[in-house]
Amino acid sequence: MSEGVITPQRIDHLGIAVASLDQAIPFYRDLLGLAYLGQEEVDSEQVRVAFFRLGEVKVELLEPLSSNSPIARFIEKKGEGIHHVALKVEGIENELQQLSKAGIRLINQKPKSGANGAKVAFIHPKSTLGVLYELVEPQFK
């Protein structure tokens, strides 16, 4: 495997924008049979999220809490669906510095608080061939 600018450990989760958690949860829990892990509000992103486990990867459903939420704007422009791919990293501050040095456009220059107390930061999709990536450093290893 070649050495990259950053060293993600694995895919942490797939973020999926939904208009309503109440309508989406039964599909993922009851029809797909994914293990429901719970939900919480993430004030920094103005969303309510629900997590499910699928092997080592989680599925994160994101419901906007206001029309100003980035998820509300995403749904308005593109409809419900896959919003981002989250990569688990260690030392998120260093990873962001490495990306910045490589000329990669960042949405967040510094990490902020995400779901489950994780540190998170987003990489701009204009630097990643149209894919919104989130770097995630979990609170608990």
N, C-alpha and C positions, 0 to 999 in steps of 0.2 A: 504494500500500500504506500502511495506517495505521501510525503509530508505536506500539509497545508498550512495556511496562515494561522488557522485556529485548530483546536483539537476537540471537536465534539465527541462525547462518549457514546451517544445513541440518540434516537428520536425519543423525546420525553413524551410529547403528546401531539395530536392533531387538533387544531382549533376549528370549530365549526360554528358559524354564525346562524342563529335561529331567532325567529320573531318571538317565540314563546317557549320557555322551558317546560311549562305545564303540558303543552301539546307535543313537544319533542321527546321528553323523557320516556314516555311509554314505548315509543318506537325502538329506542336504543336498549331499554331494559327488558321489555316484554317480547318484542319481535326479534331483535338481534340477540337477545340473551346476554348482553354485556353486564358485568358486575357493577352495580351502582355504588359509587363511593361517597356521594353527598354533594352538597352545593354550598356556595357562599357568595357574598358580594365582594367585588374588587373595586374599591372606590377610585383608585388611580385610573381605571379604564371605564368607569361608569357602566359596569356590567354585573349581571348575576351569572354565575357559572355553575355547571354541574359536570362532575367527572365520572367516567366509566373506565373500567380496566379491560384491556384486550391484550392478554399476554403481558409482555413487559412495557407495552405502550398504553398510554391513556388517551381517551377521547374527551375533549373539553367542549361542551356546548356553551356558547356565549349569547346571552340575551341582553339587549341594550336596556339601560335603566332610564335613559333620556334621549331626546332627539339630538343632543350634542355628542353623544357617545360615538367613538370611532366605529363601533359595530353597527349602530343605527345608520350611519352614513354609508357603510359598506353594503348593508342590506338594501338601502335605497338605490344605490348605484348598480349592484350586481345581483341582488336577491340572496336568499339563504344559500349556504353552502360552505365549502372549505375556505377558511379565512387565513390560517397560517400553519406552518410546521415549526414545532418547538424542538430545539436541540439542547440536550443536557450538557452542561459544561461545568468545569471547576475553575475558579478564579475568573469570574465573569469580567471584572474590571480589566484584567490583563488581556482577555480575549477581545474586548472592545478596543483597547489600545492597538492591538495587532491589526485589527480590521481597518481602523482609522489610518494607520501608517501605510496600509496597502491601498489606500484610496477608496475604500468601500464607504458608501454613504450610509450613515446611521440615523435612525429615527430618534434613538435615545443615546446620548453621549455617555451617560452614566446610568447604571441600573436603578430600577425603582422597585417598589414592593408589588409582588404579584400574588396569585392565589397560593394558599397554603404557606404563606410567609416566604416564598421563594424570591430571589432577586431575579429580575427579568429586564431584557432590553430587546428592542426590535431593530432589524437591519432593513433598510429601505429596499423595496422590491425593484427599484430602478437599477440597483447594483447587483441583483441576484436573478436576472433573467425572468423577472415578473413574479417571483415567489416571495411572499412575506415570511421571513424567518424570525423566530423569537429565540433568543438565548435564555436558558433557564438554569440557575444555580439553586437547587433545592436547599431549603433550610436544614433538612436532616439528610445525611448521606446514607 
